[in-house]
């Protein structure tokens, strides 16, 4: 695997866009969202965390009201994502000169 560096000022928008892309999806992308949250959560600002928690909470609420809800495994992943966010709400790692490292197969 090869390391790539993402500057802190770009990480939060990328994570937000990735999670928002997954909202309403019923594919493997939702599992990817869970991995993304767990890998990057400590680098996000308090405001960024609040926004994502609100978005995920709304997704769960919306899924409960839908006439045809998503499959149970997808609903469980969203619930697990929200639980992770709530449990780690204060696990903030201040931005330093060391950027978060993202791995990619090279």
N, C-alpha and C positions, 0 to 999 in steps of 0.2 A: 504494500500500500504506500501511497505517496501522500505527504502532508501538503495541504494548501492553507494559506493564511487568509483569514477574513477579518478586516479591521472592525473594531467594536462598533463604529458608527454605521456599518453596513449589516452587521449580524442581526440586530433587532428587526429591521425592516424585512430582511430575508426570512427570518423565523415567522414573523407575523403573516407575511404573504403566503408562506408554505402552509401554515395552519389554516388560514382562511380559505385557501384552495381546497383543503380537505373537508371543510364544512359542507354538509349535504351529500357527501360522497359515500358510496357503499363498496369501496374497493380496498385493495391493499394500501392505498394512500393513507388511510386512517391509521393503520399500524405504523407507517412511516412517520406520521405526525407525532405519535407517542414517542418514538425514538428521538425525534428532533427536539421535543420538549425536554426529555430527560437529559439529552446531551448539552443543551444550551441554556437551560433555565437559570442557572446561577449567574450567567453573564447579562441577563436582561435587566433593564431598569425596573424600578417599582411600578412606574406608570405602564410600561410595556407588559408587565405581568398582570396588572389589573385589567388591561384591555383584553388580553388573551383569555383570562379567567372568565370575564364577562362573555366573550364570544363563545367559549366552550359551554358555559352555563346555558346560554341562549340556545345553542344547538341541542343540548339535552332536553330543554323545555319544549322546543319546537318538535323534536322527535316524538315526544309523548303525546302531542296534540295531533300529529299527522294521522290521516285515515289509514294509511299503510306505513307503519313505522319501518325503519331499516332493520336488517337482521339483528338478532340478539347479540351476536359477537361484535358487531359494529357499535351497538349501544353500550356494551360492556367496555369497549376500548375507550369511548368518550368518557364514560363514568370513571374509568381508571386514570385517564389523563387529568380530569378535574381533581380527583383525590390526590394525585401526585402534586399538582399545582398548589393545592391548599396545604398539603403537608410540608412543602418546601418553599412556602411563600416568602420566608425571610432568609433563605440561603443565598444571599447576595455576595458575589465576588466582585469587588471593585475593579474597574477597568485599570489595567496597568500597561506597561509597554509590551507585555506578553499577550499576544492575541490568542483567542480560542483557536484550537487546531481542529480542523475537519479532515477526516481521512477519506481518501478516494482510492479505488482500485486503479492502478496505473498500468 
